[in-house]
Amino acid sequence: MTSTAEFCGIDPEQMGQLATSLRGAADRLTAFSREFEGKLRQNGVETPALREITDIADWGGRQVSMLHGRIDLIKALGDGAPELGGAGGTASMAAGGQGLIRLPDELKDYDLAQGLARMYGEDILVNFSGESQAKLIHEHIDDVAKLADNPQAAAAFFALLSPKVRDALPSIIAVTGGKTAKQDLAAFSKALGAALNAPTLVPAFAKVRNDLVKPVDGKIVAWNRLALLKGANAPSSIRSAAARALVLDEFAKRPAQEWRAGSLGGNKYDLPEDLVAMGLEVLDGDGVAVRDAFARMGGADVKLSQVDKMKLFLDYAKGMSTGDEVADAFGRAMEAGTEAKTEKAGQHSPEAATFALDLIKAAGSFGADLPSPAKDSMGVVANSYVHELVSGGRFDRAADRSSGMQIPEHWEAFPGVTPAFYLSPGDTYQFMKTFVGEDKVADAFDSTVAKFRHDALLGAARMDAQGNTDYFRDISLMFGDFGSVAFKAAKDVLGEEDAIADTTRDITKNTVGLMLGGVSFVKPVAEVGWEFAQAYIFSGLSDKWADSFETQVQAATETRANLARRVKYEMAYLLHSGGYPASDPPAELLNTTTGTLKTYDELAAEAKHEATGGKKWEQLFQEKLDAYDSWMDDNANLDKKVEHSSRFQTSDLAENLLKPSS
């Protein structure tokens, strides 16, 4: 079924007159043929020509039946066309009694759609039940699926399908017990989506579309409509309007009520029973729909801010037995609304960023008490808004700022750091608490911060190499401040010992394992650098750090001084990679492939490899580090920048300035 863009205008009255004329002509031909056939036979004359005339008359009679059927179909599909009185559907003929119904040129496909609508709506979904119904539904599901290839035929199918059957479709399919229920509903949803996205409308489908975005009496019909729309990939305006009309507007006005729609086959489709969750499910994946729904939710009667609307869902999720369904759907809707998966970090659109700022405030107000199923989504948002969160930890400028879209007074921008909004340290800390206790989520965010830190410092090194700037130091300070905020969040959520254990875990496994003679699982330079920077930051903030850390990594980094030294080597590596002016390092310190300084881990691995004939690798390693230190001492400007930047990696301002957790 291939769609065309050709115009197809049909006047049912004129077509009816054609059918009447054809009927009369066929009758006259039949009468003529019979009259003359009899006379000719009486005289022994053969009548093959008359038999051909009879065949023509019979063909005309069949065409009359086809035309009347076509007229009925056209009138049904044209119901509501502007040419016939607009949405009311009352005929308003032009002068002379003629009225033209404009339809996309799909008449053959409309016949097929009509056949499917009658078969499902008047037979399979009405006259059968149980296994036999499930078998029949699935037996013809490929034909339904093909409707998605022709939006006009799909629109005709739903326009001709009984509204009562359409509003019960998901439940009917589910209660049959068929194993293919999920696949079958998906086919109907996909066809509906094609119809809703059609570039031109079959007029009668306008009523179906309008019905889908109107409030209904009863949660069951609302659930069924949302279930049908869930997999439809409907236009953003339809998703938003339907979700609001069927549940979210009323939820915003009166959230404290039972929103469970009952067991309608949700398990068959992996869909929630909770109607609020279903409304969010329909919005999932469509940022425009999410933002529109939250902006308009409740209409003029609801005076809540967007932040307060978001809190409604989280409060509801914490207090209801179906709360996990709501929290999970809410989280995914927030991912879409913030464009966390579709826009690049540091390059967010104003619409998505404004929504994300409200989410960070709303979710942050719950902190660690955020419903668990939403926590992973907060991590996704954090990864996408890493520029905003890291710069939100800054204490060097406008430390008493409020979170907002406008640049704070006295704020200094850094190259490579492009937040779309500006968080206060307090809001940064509160939002970090929403996911810091989730290992996989927190690890993913740490990897994102590590790459951001590496790229930002490398860019700053290049800028400083070109002029009289000190961005390298400033950005080091920014990450030091953020690290202190992150540690406070982790400590307040996990407890101090667990927060330390989480930090040392990866260092012990990946980098220090090499130092202890174990197997090395060295990570990319960026991640290793951030892990040790965190360790250095945290070591200056915790009284329990020394015992915990030194017990785990033993002599490899037995003092905080060794951690500081480790961070200094990374600072030197980044500055040299960025082209900061310095003398040529000794050849033994350069990687022959990249031309950059060897990393701390490369030097350690090299020392272990060279330790033969009774030589201790630790002594060889120290000799290499001594050469590294000598080269830095010979370059005063670089050494000074390394020293300052390393010291700025740690800050206790978060602990001193942020209010204690509630």
C-alpha positions in Angstrom: 0.0 0.0 0.0 1.8 3.0 -1.2 0.6 6.5 -0.4 0.4 9.3 -3.0 0.1 13.0 -2.6 -2.4 13.3 -5.5 -5.7 15.1 -4.9 -8.8 12.9 -4.8 -12.1 14.8 -4.7 -15.4 12.9 -4.7 -18.9 14.1 -4.7 -21.1 11.4 -3.2 -24.3 12.9 -4.7 -22.8 13.0 -8.2 -21.5 9.4 -7.7 -25.0 8.3 -6.6 -26.5 9.9 -9.7 -23.9 8.0 -11.8 -24.9 4.7 -10.0 -28.5 5.4 -10.7 -27.8 6.2 -14.4 -25.7 3.1 -14.7 -28.4 1.0 -13.0 -31.0 2.3 -15.5 -28.8 1.7 -18.5 -28.0 -1.9 -17.3 -31.7 -2.6 -16.8 -32.5 -1.2 -20.3 -29.8 -3.2 -21.9 -31.0 -6.4 -20.1 -34.6 -5.8 -21.2 -33.5 -5.0 -24.8 -31.4 -8.1 -24.9 -34.2 -10.4 -23.7 -36.8 -8.9 -26.0 -34.7 -9.2 -29.2 -33.1 -12.5 -28.2 -36.6 -14.1 -28.1 -37.6 -12.7 -31.4 -34.4 -13.7 -33.2 -34.5 -17.2 -31.8 -38.1 -17.6 -33.1 -36.6 -17.0 -36.6 -33.5 -19.3 -36.0 -31.1 -16.5 -35.8 -27.9 -16.8 -33.6 -27.5 -14.1 -31.0 -23.8 -13.9 -29.9 -23.9 -10.1 -30.0 -26.9 -10.0 -27.7 -25.1 -12.2 -25.3 -22.3 -9.7 -25.2 -24.8 -7.0 -24.5 -26.2 -9.1 -21.7 -22.7 -9.5 -20.2 -22.2 -5.7 -20.4 -25.5 -5.2 -18.6 -24.4 -7.7 -15.9 -21.1 -5.9 -15.5 -23.0 -2.6 -15.1 -25.1 -4.1 -12.4 -22.1 -5.3 -10.5 -20.5 -1.8 -10.8 -23.7 -0.3 -9.3 -23.3 -2.4 -6.2 -19.6 -1.4 -6.0 -20.4 2.3 -6.4 -23.0 2.2 -3.7 -20.5 0.5 -1.4 -17.9 3.0 -2.3 -20.4 5.9 -1.7 -21.0 4.5 1.8 -17.3 4.2 2.5 -16.6 7.7 1.2 -19.3 9.2 3.3 -18.1 7.4 6.4 -14.5 8.6 5.8 -15.6 12.1 4.9 -17.6 12.5 8.0 -16.5 15.8 9.5 -14.9 17.1 6.4 -15.1 20.9 6.1 -16.8 20.6 2.7 -19.7 18.8 4.6 -20.1 21.1 7.4 -16.9 20.9 9.4 -16.4 19.0 12.6 -20.1 18.7 13.1 -20.5 16.4 10.1 -23.7 18.0 8.9 -23.9 18.2 5.1 -23.6 21.7 3.8 -23.9 21.3 0.0 -22.8 23.9 -2.4 -25.3 25.5 -4.8 -27.0 22.9 -7.0 -26.8 20.3 -4.2 -23.2 19.3 -5.0 -20.7 18.8 -2.2 -17.1 17.6 -2.7 -15.4 15.4 -0.2 -11.6 15.6 -0.4 -9.7 12.5 0.5 -6.1 11.4 -0.1 -6.0 9.2 -3.2 -6.1 5.8 -1.4 -9.5 4.3 -2.4 -8.2 0.8 -3.0 -6.4 0.8 0.4 -9.5 2.3 2.1 -11.4 -0.9 1.0 -8.8 -3.0 2.7 -8.9 -0.9 5.8 -12.7 -1.1 5.9 -12.4 -4.9 5.6 -10.0 -5.1 8.6 -12.1 -2.7 10.7 -15.2 -4.8 10.1 -13.4 -8.1 10.7 -11.9 -6.9 14.0 -14.6 -4.5 15.2 -17.7 -6.5 14.3 -16.4 -10.0 14.5 -13.1 -11.0 16.1 -13.1 -8.5 19.0 -16.9 -8.9 19.6 -18.0 -12.5 18.9 -15.0 -14.4 20.2 -13.1 -14.8 23.4 -10.2 -16.7 25.0 -7.8 -18.7 23.0 -9.8 -18.7 19.8 -10.0 -14.9 19.9 -6.3 -14.6 20.7 -5.5 -16.9 17.7 -7.7 -14.8 15.3 -6.3 -11.5 16.5 -2.8 -12.7 15.8 -3.7 -14.5 12.6 -4.4 -11.2 10.9 -2.0 -9.0 12.8 0.4 -8.7 9.9 -2.3 -6.9 7.9 -2.7 -4.5 10.8 1.1 -4.0 11.0 1.2 -3.2 7.2 -1.3 -0.3 7.8 1.7 1.6 9.4 3.2 1.8 5.9 0.2 3.8 4.7 -0.9 6.5 7.1 -4.2 7.2 5.2 -5.3 3.5 5.3 -4.3 3.4 9.0 -6.5 6.5 9.6 -9.4 4.9 7.7 -9.1 1.7 9.8 -9.3 3.6 13.1 -12.0 5.9 11.8 -14.2 2.9 10.8 -13.4 0.9 13.9 -16.1 1.0 16.6 -15.1 3.6 19.3 -16.2 1.2 22.0 -13.9 -1.5 20.6 -11.1 0.9 20.1 -11.3 2.1 23.7 -11.2 -1.5 25.0 -8.6 -2.8 22.6 -5.6 -3.3 25.0 -7.8 -4.9 27.6 -9.5 -7.2 25.1 -6.1 -8.4 23.7 -4.7 -9.0 27.2 -7.6 -11.0 28.7 -7.5 -13.5 25.8 -4.5 -14.9 27.4 -2.6 -14.9 24.1 1.2 -15.2 24.3 1.5 -12.7 21.5 -0.5 -9.9 23.2 2.5 -7.5 23.5 3.3 -8.0 19.8 -0.3 -7.6 18.8 -0.9 -4.4 20.7 2.3 -3.0 19.3 1.0 -3.5 15.8 -2.2 -1.6 16.6 -0.2 1.2 18.3 2.1 1.5 15.4 -0.8 1.8 12.9 -2.4 4.4 15.2 0.9 6.3 15.3 1.1 6.3 11.5 -2.4 7.7 11.3 -1.6 10.4 13.8 1.5 11.4 12.0 -0.2 11.4 8.5 0.7 14.6 6.5 -3.0 14.9 5.4 -6.0 13.6 7.3 -8.8 11.4 6.4 -11.6 13.7 7.7 -13.4 11.1 9.8 -10.1 10.3 11.6 -10.2 13.8 13.1 -12.9 12.7 15.5 -10.7 9.8 16.6 -7.8 12.1 17.1 -9.9 14.5 19.1 -11.4 11.8 21.2 -7.9 10.6 22.2 -7.1 13.9 23.9 -10.4 14.4 25.8 -11.1 13.5 29.4 -13.1 10.3 29.9 -15.2 8.9 32.7 -13.5 6.0 34.3 -9.9 4.9 34.8 -10.2 1.8 32.6 -10.9 3.7 29.4 -8.2 6.2 30.2 -5.7 3.4 30.8 -6.6 1.7 27.5 -6.2 4.9 25.5 -2.8 5.6 27.1 -1.7 2.0 26.5 -2.6 2.2 22.8 -0.7 5.5 22.6 2.3 4.3 24.5 3.8 2.5 21.5 2.4 4.9 18.8 5.2 7.4 18.6 2.5 10.0 18.3 3.3 13.7 17.7 4.4 15.6 20.7 1.2 17.7 20.8 -0.9 14.5 20.9 1.2 12.9 23.6 1.1 15.9 25.8 -2.6 16.6 25.3 -3.6 12.9 25.9 -1.5 12.5 29.0 -2.9 15.7 30.5 -6.5 15.1 29.6 -6.6 11.4 30.7 -4.7 11.8 34.0 -2.1 14.5 34.6 -4.4 17.5 34.7 -6.6 15.9 37.3 -3.6 14.6 39.2 -2.1 18.1 39.5 -5.4 19.3 41.0 -6.1 16.3 43.3 -3.1 14.0 43.6 -4.2 12.4 46.9 -6.6 9.8 45.5 -6.4 6.2 44.2 -5.0 6.2 40.7 -4.6 2.5 40.1 -6.7 1.5 37.1 -6.8 -2.1 38.1 -5.4 -5.2 36.5 -6.0 -4.5 32.8 -3.3 -6.6 31.4 -0.4 -4.4 32.3 1.8 -7.4 33.1 1.2 -8.7 29.5 2.6 -5.5 28.1 5.1 -4.6 30.9 3.1 -1.5 31.5 2.2 -0.1 34.9 -1.3 -0.4 36.5 -1.0 3.1 37.9 -2.7 5.7 35.7 -0.2 8.4 36.7 2.7 6.2 35.7 0.9 5.5 32.4 0.6 9.2 31.6 4.3 9.6 32.1 5.0 6.5 30.0 3.2 8.2 27.0 5.5 11.2 27.4 8.7 9.1 27.7 11.2 9.7 25.0 9.7 13.0 23.7 11.3 16.0 25.4 9.0 18.5 23.7 5.9 16.6 25.0 7.3 16.3 28.5 8.1 20.0 28.7 4.7 21.0 27.3 2.8 18.7 29.6 4.6 20.0 32.7 4.2 23.6 31.6 0.4 23.2 31.1 -0.4 20.6 33.6 -3.6 21.3 35.6 -4.5 24.3 33.4 -5.3 27.7 34.8 -6.7 26.2 38.0 -3.3 25.0 39.2 -1.0 27.7 40.4 2.0 25.4 41.2 5.4 26.2 39.8 7.1 23.6 37.6 9.3 22.6 40.5 6.3 22.0 42.7 4.6 19.9 40.0 7.7 17.7 39.8 7.6 17.3 43.6 4.0 16.1 43.4 5.1 13.0 41.5 7.9 12.2 43.9 5.7 12.7 46.9 3.1 10.5 45.4 5.7 7.8 44.5 6.9 7.8 48.1 3.5 7.3 49.6 1.7 4.8 47.3 2.1 1.0 46.7 2.5 1.7 43.0 5.2 4.3 43.7 8.0 2.4 42.1 6.1 2.4 38.8 5.6 6.2 39.0 9.2 6.9 40.1 10.6 4.9 37.3 8.4 6.5 34.7 9.0 9.9 36.2 12.8 9.5 35.9 12.6 8.5 32.3 10.3 11.4 31.5 12.8 13.7 33.1 15.6 12.3 31.0 13.6 13.2 28.0 12.5 16.6 29.2 16.1 17.6 29.9 17.3 16.1 26.6 19.9 14.3 28.6 20.4 11.6 25.9 19.9 13.8 22.8 22.0 17.0 23.5 25.7 17.2 24.2 27.0 18.2 27.6 27.8 21.9 27.6 25.7 22.6 24.6 22.1 22.3 25.9 19.2 24.3 24.4 17.6 26.9 26.6 14.3 24.9 26.8 16.0 21.7 28.0 18.3 23.6 30.4 15.5 25.5 32.0 13.6 22.2 32.6 16.8 20.6 34.0 17.3 23.4 36.4 13.8 22.9 37.8 14.4 19.1 38.0 17.7 19.6 39.9 15.9 21.8 42.4 12.9 19.4 42.8 14.9 16.2 43.0 17.5 17.8 45.2 14.9 18.7 47.8 14.5 15.0 48.4 18.3 14.3 48.4 19.1 10.7 49.4 15.3 10.1 50.1 14.5 10.3 46.4 12.5 7.2 45.4 15.0 4.6 44.4 13.7 3.8 40.9 14.3 7.4 39.8 17.9 7.5 41.0 19.5 6.0 37.9 17.7 8.7 35.8 19.2 11.4 38.0 22.6 10.0 37.1 21.8 10.2 33.4 20.8 13.8 33.9 24.0 14.5 35.9 26.2 13.0 33.1 24.6 15.3 30.6 24.8 18.4 32.9 28.3 17.8 34.1 29.3 21.4 33.2 26.6 22.8 35.4 27.2 20.5 38.4 31.0 20.9 38.4 30.8 24.7 38.1 28.0 24.6 40.7 30.6 23.5 43.2 32.7 26.6 42.8 33.4 28.7 45.9 35.8 31.2 44.3 33.2 33.4 42.8 29.7 34.4 44.0 29.7 31.6 46.6 26.4 32.8 48.1 24.7 32.8 44.7 21.2 31.4 44.1 20.7 28.9 41.3 19.4 30.4 38.1 19.7 30.9 34.4 21.4 34.2 34.6 25.2 34.6 35.1 25.9 35.5 38.8 27.4 38.8 39.6 31.3 38.7 39.7 31.3 35.3 38.0 34.4 34.5 35.9 33.9 32.1 32.9 36.5 29.5 32.2 37.4 28.2 28.7 35.9 24.8 27.9 33.4 25.1 30.8 30.0 26.2 29.3 27.1 25.8 31.8 23.7 26.6 30.5 22.6 27.7 34.0 24.4 28.3 37.3 23.9 26.2 40.4 24.6 27.2 43.9 27.0 24.9 45.9 24.0 23.9 48.1 21.8 22.8 45.2 24.7 21.0 43.7 25.3 19.1 46.9 21.6 18.3 47.3 21.3 16.9 43.8 24.5 14.9 44.1 22.9 13.1 47.1 20.1 11.8 44.9 22.4 9.2 43.1 25.8 9.2 44.9 24.8 6.0 46.8 24.1 4.0 43.6 27.4 2.3 42.6 26.9 2.0 38.8 25.3 5.4 38.5 28.0 7.1 40.6 30.8 5.3 38.7 29.4 6.4 35.3 29.2 10.0 36.6 32.8 9.8 37.9 33.9 8.7 34.4 32.1 11.6 32.9 33.7 14.1 35.4 37.1 12.5 34.7 36.9 13.1 31.0 35.6 16.6 31.5 38.4 17.4 34.0 41.0 16.0 31.6 39.8 18.0 28.6 39.2 21.2 30.6 42.7 21.1 32.1 44.3 20.2 28.8 42.5 23.1 27.1 43.5 25.4 30.0 47.2 24.3 29.6 47.0 25.3 25.9 45.5 28.7 26.7 48.1 29.4 29.4 50.8 28.4 27.0 49.7 31.2 24.6 49.4 34.1 27.0 49.5 35.5 30.5 46.6 33.5 31.9 46.2 31.2 34.8 43.3 29.1 33.7 45.0 25.8 34.6 45.2 26.9 38.3 41.6 28.2 38.2 40.1 25.1 36.7 42.1 22.9 39.1 40.6 24.9 41.9 37.1 24.4 40.4 37.5 20.6 40.4 39.0 20.8 43.9 35.9 22.6 45.1 33.6 20.2 43.3 35.5 17.3 44.7 34.8 18.6 48.2 31.1 18.9 47.5 31.0 15.4 46.1 32.8 14.0 49.1 30.4 15.7 51.5 27.5 14.3 49.6 28.9 10.8 49.6 29.9 11.1 53.3 26.4 12.3 54.3 24.7 9.6 52.3 27.0 6.6 52.8 28.8 7.5 56.0 32.5 8.5 56.1 34.0 5.0 56.0 31.9 3.8 53.1 32.5 7.0 51.2 36.3 6.4 51.6 36.0 2.8 50.7 34.2 3.6 47.5 37.0 6.0 46.5 39.9 3.7 47.3 38.2 0.6 45.7 39.0 1.6 42.1 42.5 3.0 42.9 43.4 -0.3 44.6 42.0 -2.4 41.8 43.3 -0.5 38.8 46.4 1.5 39.6 47.9 0.6 42.9 47.5 -3.0 42.1 50.4 -2.5 39.7 52.5 -1.0 42.5 51.8 -4.0 44.8 52.9 -6.5 42.3 49.4 -7.6 41.3 47.7 -7.6 38.0 47.3 -4.2 36.4 44.0 -3.0 35.0 45.1 0.5 34.1 42.3 2.8 33.1 42.5 5.7 30.6 44.7 8.6 31.8 41.7 10.8 32.4 39.9 8.4 34.8 43.1 7.5 36.7 43.9 11.2 37.1 40.4 11.9 38.6 40.6 8.9 40.9 43.8 10.0 42.5 42.7 13.6 42.5 39.6 12.5 44.5 41.8 10.5 46.8 44.0 13.5 47.4 41.0 15.8 48.0 39.3 13.3 50.4 42.5 12.6 52.3 42.6 16.3 53.4 39.0 16.2 54.5 38.6 13.1 56.5 40.2 12.1 59.9 39.5 8.4 59.0 41.2 8.6 55.7 44.7 7.6 56.7 43.8 4.3 58.4 41.3 3.2 55.8 43.3 4.1 52.8 46.7 3.0 54.0 45.3 -0.4 55.1 43.9 -1.0 51.7 46.9 0.0 49.6 49.7 -0.7 52.0 53.1 0.8 51.3 52.3 1.8 47.7 50.9 5.2 48.8 51.5 5.0 52.5 51.4 8.8 53.1 49.4 11.7 51.9 52.6 13.1 50.6 52.8 10.4 48.0 49.3 11.1 46.9 50.2 14.8 46.5 53.3 13.8 44.5 51.1 11.5 42.3 48.8 14.5 41.5 51.8 16.7 40.7 53.0 14.3 38.0 49.6 14.4 36.4 49.5 18.2 36.4 52.9 18.2 34.7 51.8 15.6 32.2 48.8 17.7 31.2 50.7 21.0 31.0 53.4 19.4 28.8 50.7 17.8 26.6 49.1 21.2 26.2 52.3 22.8 25.0 53.2 24.8 28.1 56.7 26.3 27.7 59.4 24.1 29.2 62.8 22.6 28.3 62.8 19.2 26.6 62.3 16.4 29.1 65.0 13.7 29.2 64.4 11.1 26.5 63.8 8.4 29.0 60.7 10.3 30.3 59.1 10.6 26.9 56.7 8.1 25.2 58.3 7.4 21.8 54.9 6.9 20.2 52.9 10.0 21.5 55.8 12.3 22.2 54.3 13.2 25.6 55.6 12.6 29.0 55.2 9.1 30.3 52.5 8.8 32.9 53.1 7.7 36.5 51.7 4.3 35.7 53.8 3.9 32.6 57.0 4.6 34.6 55.9 2.1 37.2 55.2 -0.6 34.6 58.5 0.1 32.9 60.4 -0.2 36.2 58.8 -3.6 36.9 59.7 -4.8 33.4 63.3 -3.7 33.8 63.8 -5.2 37.2 66.0 -8.2 36.4 69.1 -9.7 37.9 68.3 -9.0 41.5 67.4 -5.3 40.9 64.4 -4.1 42.8 61.8 -2.4 40.7 61.0 0.1 43.5 64.5 1.5 43.3 64.3 1.7 39.5 61.0 3.4 39.8 62.3 6.0 42.3 65.2 6.8 39.9 62.7 7.5 37.1 60.7 9.8 39.4 63.9 11.6 40.5 64.6 12.4 36.9 61.0 13.6 36.5 61.4 15.8 39.6 64.7 17.2 38.4 63.2 18.2 35.0 60.4 20.0 36.8 62.9 21.8 39.1 64.7 23.0 36.0 61.6 24.7 34.7 60.5 27.2 37.4 57.4 28.5 35.7 56.0 25.1 35.0 57.0 23.9 38.5 55.2 26.8 40.1 52.1 26.2 38.1 52.2 22.5 38.9 52.7 23.2 42.6 49.8 25.7 42.8 47.4 23.6 40.7 48.1 20.5 42.8 47.5 22.3 46.0 44.2 23.7 44.7 43.0 20.2 44.1 41.8 20.0 47.7 39.4 22.2 49.5 37.5 22.0 52.8 35.0 24.8 51.9 32.1 22.4 51.3 32.3 21.0 54.7 32.6 24.4 56.3 30.1 26.4 54.2 27.3 23.9 53.3 24.5 23.5 55.8 24.4 20.2 57.6 22.1 17.6 56.0 18.6 17.4 57.3 
